[in-house]
Amino acid sequence: MEYHLKAPLTEEDVRKLNIGDTVYLSGEVFTGRSRIHRYIFDEEHILPQEAMRRGAMVHVGPIMVKTGDGWELVSFMPTSSLRFEKWGADSVEKWGLRIIVGKTTMGKDTLDAMQKYGCVHVSPQCVSPNLWHDSIKIQGVELFEELGSIEACWLLELDELGPFIVDMDSHGRNYFDELDVHVAKQRDAVLTQMGVDPNFIPTKLY
């Protein structure tokens, strides 16, 4: 199914989503990468309230340039969320996240937290770092001096950003894990149909 959601999201908004659904996201979100997770969880600082109240995080380090009194977005593409699995469950619980936007997926601990507290992970269906500009408005930035431009906590307003696929839902399902199972079941039959020995060893490039 296809959903057009606006953050902040409610638990009801999240619980109706299932893996494979398509999502377009509007509303207020904040950004974060490795540094903000270490800064908050490992170095024991506090996530700014203006970010926490949004309940929607994008794993991205946007490229921004200063223009007078404001900022201009140059490039925006979510990064791989699996890099942040160490802090995934804590971020869902302690930051009250309802949705995380990022490439790839995350691990079991984060999935368990999403099921318990009501959160989903969505992944881009395309690679489009310069096609989303019209859907993103810069509202402000937090922790700029502490973390630097790319790692800072940018406060954004989105307008129909997407499409994204729900790859982790709040019911304990992971789209990519289930896809791997399906592929594994079909692998030998497909290779045989192609005339390839199912026991072949792929060439390594390293």
Buried (B, 14 or more C-beta within 10 A) or exposed (E): EEBEBBBBBEEEBBEEBBBBBBBBBBBBBBBBBBBBBBBBBEEEEEBBEBBBEBBBBBBBBBBBEEEEEEBEBEEBBBBEBBBBBBBBBBBBBBBBBBBBBBBBBBBEBBBBBBBEBBBBBBBBEEEEBEEBBEBBEBEBBBBBEBBEBBBBBBBBBBBBBBBBBBBBBBEEBBBBBEEEEEEEEEEEEEBEEEEEEEEEEEEEEE
